Amino acid sequence: MNEHLNHQRTQREPSINEQAVRWFTVMNNSTVSQEDQENFNQWHTQSPLHRSAFNNIAKVWDKTGFCDEVIAYRTDGEFAKNTASHRQVRKGIFAGVTAIAATALIAFVSILHTSDHTYLEENENYVYSTSIAELKDIDLPDGSELTLGPKSSLSFTQSNELRAVTLHHGRAFFDVRTMQNKPFIVSSGVNTVEVTGTEFEVSTYREVTQVSVVEGSVKVTGSGSHLNTAALTRGERVTAPLTGGKLSAVSTIEDDSAFSWMNNKLVFNDTPIDEFLLAIQPYVENTLILNGDNTETVTINTIVTPSNVHTLLDSLPAAYSLKMEKKHNEIIYTYKEK
């Protein structure tokens, strides 16, 4: 078995902004099918992020001369009444999907190519990041508290409707301030985590989003079907592919050592060596690579801190049947069974 710690991403799924533009285009067509209407209702109600993105596009569109009646015509699930004004709206505005699609895409193409965020209004955006082996405790502008893991990055934006976080990479632990009618949404890849007030962790691991709840409850939503969701409570965890796919079954967090990283300590109990190397990668400058067959038979039992991580890496060949080679910016371990 040959394994590298970096994996190639699959084709990217359209962002929420891009999905909102598509639905805005479809729903402003003069001939909307019943299937499109039902699929839109499902998408629109799936997440506050979807509603916010759609509403923000509608607001920008409104500035170009479109009225609120056009948006209400579709988003409220009601077809226009048979009045002269509504007939005029339908005739003048729902003229065809082609012209609207072209104009909408031109209007939003710069936004979609310069931002990964699902909130499009002009709000101040906060970006936080950490370097190798660095840990940060951060007070967010809404009063929530954040612990950002090493080699991690996220951004935070809030509006009158919601608080939106995008975890770009790494891991973060949130202690969310409860705010009625203003949900706290974390995006990781195509997945979202929705809460009102709770303590939970979100991390990227092997190209998946992992969500772990310490207190309270959260709703995790993956891509695709509206049934691809999980409600987590205290002590539960779920994973989902970053680029889209089915959520895992909900599992139980066995002990508090899973969160020891917030005290600059990593605890490993019979951890396969490939998972061990992935976990400590944010604490070292070199890229860690593992080669060989049956590496899953090698398990690690140890405690790692930023101060002893390099010493421990150098000692692995003496403890296991590993050959270590340092080349350029890489440390390569090759396992050979005895």
N, C-alpha and C positions, 0 to 999 in steps of 0.2 A: 504494500500500500504506500502510495506517495501522497503526501498531504502538505499543502502550503497554507499558511495562516491567512492569506488574502484570497478571497473568492471573487469570481467574476459575476457582476450583476446581470440579472435578466433584463429584458426590455422594460423600460420605464412605463408605468401606468400613468395616464393623464392626471395632472394635479387637480385639486378641487376647483381652482380658478378656471382651468381649462374645461372641466366638466360643467361648471356654471355657465360659461360662455356658450357651450354647446346647447345646454338646456334652454338658455335664454333665446337662442336662435330658433330652436325647434318650437318652443311654445309661442313664439311670435309669428309662426306660419299660419296662413289663413285656413289650412286644412290639417288640423291636428287629429290624429287617430285616437281612438279610445285607448289603445295600447300605449301610445306615447303619453297620454294623460295619466294613466295609471302608473307607468314607470317613473314619470316626473314626480308625482305625488309621493311615491316611495322614496325616491332620492331626496326630495326636498325635506321630508320629515325625518330622514335618517339621522341627521346630525345638525346641531346649531351652526357648525362651520359651513355646511351646505347652504343653509338659509341665509347666513351672513354674506357669503360670497355672492349668492344670487341677488340679494337685496342691494349690495354695493354696486354690482354691475348695473342694476336697474336705476340706481340713483345717478350714476354717471351718464347712463343712457338718457335719463330724464332731462339732463342739462342740455342735450342736443335737440330738445324739442318734443320729446315723447312725454305723455302725461301719465299720472299715477294710475288712471283707469286701465291702461294697457297692462300694467303689471298685475293689478287686482283681478283682471279678467281671467288670468290663468292661475296665479298662485293661490287664490282663494277657492279654487276648484269650481268656480261658477262661470258659466258662459254668459256673454254680454246680453243684456236685456234688449228687447226688440223696440228700441227707441231710435229716433232720427240721429241723435248724437252718437249712440253706440254703433249704428250702421255706418256712420261717417268714419268713426274710428277704425272699424273693421276694414272698410274700403280703402282708407288712406294709409293705414299703418301696417295691416297684415297683408301687404301686397305680394309678398313672396319671400321664400326662405333664402334665395340666392343673394339678393341685395342686402338683406339684414345680416347674413352670415359674413359677407365680405366686409361690411362696415364695422360690425362688432369685432371681428378678428383684427382689423386694422387698429381699432380704438384701444384694444387691450394687449396687442402683441408685445409692446414694450414693457408692460407690467409683468406679463407672464415670463418674459425672458430675463427680467432683472430681479425677481422676488419669488421665493418659495412660499411666502406667507399667504394665508387664505383670507386675510382681512385687507381690503384694498383702499379704505379711506385713509386720509392723511393724518395718521396718528404717529406719535413718536415711537420709534422702535428701539428696544434695548437689546444689545448683543453681549453675551457673556462667554468667555472661553477660558480654558486652563491649558497649561503646558504639561510636559512630561512629569509625572509624579507629583503634580500640583493639585491641591484640594482647596476649594473656595466655599465659604459660607456667605450667601448673598440674600439681602432683603429686597424682594421684588417691589415695584412701585405700588402694587395693590395691597401690600402688607403681608403677603405670603412669604414663606421662607424657603430657600433653596440651598441644597448642598450639591455642588457640581464636582463630579469625579475627574480624575486626571485625563488629560488629552481629550477634553470634551468641549462641545460648543452648542449653545442654544440661543434663541432670540425670543423676546417677549413683547407683545403688543396688547393694548386694551382699548376697548371702545365702550359706548354706553350699553352695548348688548352682551359682550363677552370679553373674556381674557384668553388670549391665544399664545401658546408656546410652541415653538418648533424645535425639537431636539435634532440637531444636524448630525451629530455623532457622539458616542461616548455614553455616559450614564449620569442620571440626576435623581436626587431625592427631593420630593416636594412636601411641605407642610402648608396646606392651602387654607387661606382665610376664607371663611364662609361669607358669601355675598348673595343674597336672594336675587333671583332673576338675572344673574350675571355669571353664567357657568365658566368654569376654568377648563380649557381644552388643551391637551398636549397632542401634537402631531409628531409621529415618528415614521418616516417613509410614507406609505399610503394609509397607515393606521392612526386612529384617534383614541384618546382616553378622555372621558368626560367626567368631571367631578363638580361638587359644590363646596365641599370642605372635608379634607381627609389627609392622611399621610400615606404616600406611596412612592415607589421607585419605577423609573422607566430607563431602560438601557438598550443599546444595540449590541447584538451578540450573534456571531455567525450569520450575518445578514438577516437577522430577525429582530423584531421588537419584543422585549420582555417587560411585562408589567407585574409588579409585586406590591401587594397592599399590606400596610402595617396597621392602620386604623381606618375606620369608615368604610366607604364602598365606592367603586368606580364602574363605569361602563366602557368596555373596550370594543371598538368597532373596526373590523378589517375591511378589505375591499370586496366589491361584488355584491352579493345578495344581502338584503337587510337582515336576513337571519344569521349572518356571520358576525354575531356579537356575543359578548360574555359579560355577565354581571359578577364582579369580584367583591368579596368582603374580606375582613381581617384574616390574615394568614394565608391568602390564596394568590395564585400566580397563573399567568397565561402567556403564550408566545404567539407571534404571527409574523410571516415573512414580510420584510421591509418593502418589497416591490409588489406585494399582492398575493393573496392565497388564504387558505382556510386557517382559522384560529385553532390552536392546540386545545386539547382537553384541559380543564381547570385542574391544577395540582396544588398540593399543600406545601407551604414553606416549612421545612423541618426544624430549623433552629435560627436564632438571631445572628449567627455567624455570617449569614448571607448579606448582612448590612454592616459588617465590621469594617468595610472599606471606608466608611465615613469617619473612622478613627485611625485612618492610615494603617490599617492592618488587614491582610487577606488570610483567611483560614481555609486550609485544604484538608479534606478528609477522604482518603481513597479516591482522589480526583484523577481521572485519566490525564496523561501528560499533555495531550493536545489541548484539552480544556485548560489545564494549568498554564501553559504557555500563552494562550489567548488572554487569560485573565490578567497576567502580569505584563502583557505587551505595552499598556499605557504607562508603565513605570520605567521603561528602558528606551534608549535612543535607537538601538539596532532593531532591525526586523528579525523576528524569531521564526525560524523555519524548522519543521519536523519532517524527516523522511524515514522510510523503512516500513516493513510489514508487521502486522499484529501489534502496533503501538498501543492499542487499547489495553493490553495486558500490563503496561507500565502505569502504576498509580502513585500519586504523591500524597504524603502526609506531612504537612509543615505549616508554619506561620511565616508570612512574608511581610516585611515592612520596606519602605523606600530605602532605608539605610543598609539593609542586608540583601537586597534583591540581586545585585551583581555578584556578590560572594556566593549566593545560592546557585546562580546560573553556572558559575565556574565549577561548582562542586558536583553537578549532575553526572558527568561522565564517570566519576569515581564511585558513585552510588548505584548507577544503573549501567546496562550494557549500551552505552551511548558513545558515539564519536562526535566531538565538537570541533567545528571549523569556523574561524572568524574570517570573513572575507568582505572587504569594502564595508558597507553598512549593514551587514547581515551576520547573524549567528546561526549556523546550520547544525542541527542535531540529527544524526543518523542512527537508528536503532537496529541492532542485530541481535537476534535471539541467541542465547547461550547454547 
